[in-house]
Amino acid sequence: MSDSDTSSHPRPIAASAWRADTIVLHAGYNGHDHQRSAAVPIYQTTSFLFENAQQGADLFDLEEEGHIYARTGNPTQSVLEERVALLEGGTAALAVASGMAAIDMAFATLAQAGDHVVIASQLYGGTQNLIAHVLKARGISSTLLPRDQWSQLHQSFTAHTKAVFVESVANPSGDVADLELITRQAHAHGIAVIVDNTSATPLLVRPFDHGADIVVHSATKYIGGHGTAVGGLIVDGGRFDWAAQRERYPQFSTPEPAFHHFVITEKFPDFPFAARARTIALRNSGATLAAHTAFLLLQGLETLALRLDRVSSNTHELLDVLVQHPEVSSVSHVALTSHPDHASARRYLRGGHVPGLISFELQGGRDAARRFYDALRLFQRLVNIGDSKSLAAIPAETTHHLLSDEELRHAGISPGLVRLSVGIEHPEDLVADLRQALQHAAPAPHHPTERTTIITPALALEEQA
Ligand SMILES: Cc1ncc(COP(=O)(O)O)c(C=O)c1O
């Protein structure tokens, strides 16, 4: 990377003809510019040298591009940002300390006291908690919209609505958002749409292709993919016309007192959202991604395409077991024809892949779920998703335990719902562990009860495409 490349500025991403499998390995880095280091180096430094006083002043005035101080960026982080921005088809990205930091900063970049946001009812519990309580305490109100009301989304809008927030593939329900239905209505009112693409990854869903304006990620999940690093990203789609919506979003097209009185849309026309997120939200919150963590996330990202192939095929194997098992009362996954989003999945999921999140309930409810859970030997009992290793959680007792009963109902989470995050182990070992744990779900002695819910068999999306 040349001097002009090692920038703490949010930078535009050069168009690339590479496929995703190649981008994850090569984009944004040339070892010849880094002491011929083949691997992306960890820039373990807080600060970057100035040649002289003039250069320091120029860097601060954005007359010259370059890193200054690692709170707002460093060269290891820049490579991660460039790779993810390219994968998503955005114009720039900002890597931050966690997925929650990315979501919080995305809202902070758009909304302030007196504003309003509309959110899907099926979201990661931490996001729901942030919006329902933390944003509320900051004076930002929200409307939670159940999935069956998305066609009337526009009725929730007010003059102060600043964003619609959805997950492309929801955690834990696995529901696939009808992004075009959502973005069409939001854009008709000049409102930006933020999509959390964590559970899908850009290899399964590219929200910008369907009208989204901002994408956020918990890189902790599939991007890192090894359960070793917490991080997040905000990606700017670069197409939302903030200046045209000046009344709703004056912060983008009026002089910004917190940043040199620059007009963000004039100074950074290609990626104003990423620029504002970096120069205001990140600079002032300081929720910075450490260089070492950026390195770990880059290592994980290299194998994303390979991992998702195996996750997808393993998911089909496990679904086949679950839908036929007498102890299982319901299974939720978009690969099943019974899933209400099966059609959306066929429309939005790319590459013949299916997401690796499976939710299911047992005939014996919560007690059976606990027996099943405690009997797992290979699936790890913890709260994370997107690891190479297969994981299991009971969301109502963990990730979503802060939600009210009504919020849980809207999120499609019953007390006994089990969430699996499918990893890349050998499928037969996963199936064996699932089967033996399901045996333990029944109260001893084992009398399988009659099934109450009709479940249709798993259907490979790729066979239908
Ligand atoms: C869909 C989704 N978004 C955001 C987050 C928050 O990410 P992090 O834990 O990296 O802060 C999570 C965490 O589980 C998640 O599942």
The ligand as an SDF file (V2000), in Angstrom:
LIG
                    3D

 16 16  0  0  0  0  0  0  0  0999 V2000
  -27.4270  -10.4890   13.8110 C   0  0  0  0  0  0  0  0  0  0  0  0
  -26.4960   -9.8930   14.8270 C   0  0  0  0  0  0  0  0  0  0  0  0
  -26.1750   -8.5950   14.7380 N   0  0  0  0  0  0  0  0  0  0  0  0
  -25.3480   -8.0190   15.6330 C   0  0  0  0  0  0  0  0  0  0  0  0
  -24.8200   -8.7240   16.6920 C   0  0  0  0  0  0  0  0  0  0  0  0
  -23.9000   -8.0470   17.6660 C   0  0  0  0  0  0  0  0  0  0  0  0
  -22.5880   -8.3780   17.3380 O   0  0  0  0  0  0  0  0  0  0  0  0
  -21.3560   -8.3540   18.3650 P   0  0  0  0  0  0  0  0  0  0  0  0
  -21.5830   -9.4640   19.3230 O   0  0  0  0  0  0  0  0  0  0  0  0
  -20.1660   -8.5120   17.4740 O   0  0  0  0  0  0  0  0  0  0  0  0
  -21.3940   -7.0320   19.0490 O   0  0  0  0  0  0  0  0  0  0  0  0
  -25.1130  -10.0860   16.8070 C   0  0  0  0  0  0  0  0  0  0  0  0
  -24.5610  -10.8640   17.9220 C   0  0  0  0  0  0  0  0  0  0  0  0
  -24.9360  -11.9660   18.1690 O   0  0  0  0  0  0  0  0  0  0  0  0
  -25.9840  -10.6770   15.8560 C   0  0  0  0  0  0  0  0  0  0  0  0
  -26.3180  -11.9640   15.9250 O   0  0  0  0  0  0  0  0  0  0  0  0
  1  2  1  0
  2  3  1  0
  2 15  2  0
  3  4  2  0
  4  5  1  0
  5  6  1  0
  5 12  2  0
  6  7  1  0
  7  8  1  0
  8  9  2  0
  8 10  1  0
  8 11  1  0
 12 13  1  0
 12 15  1  0
 13 14  2  0
 15 16  1  0
M  END
$$$$
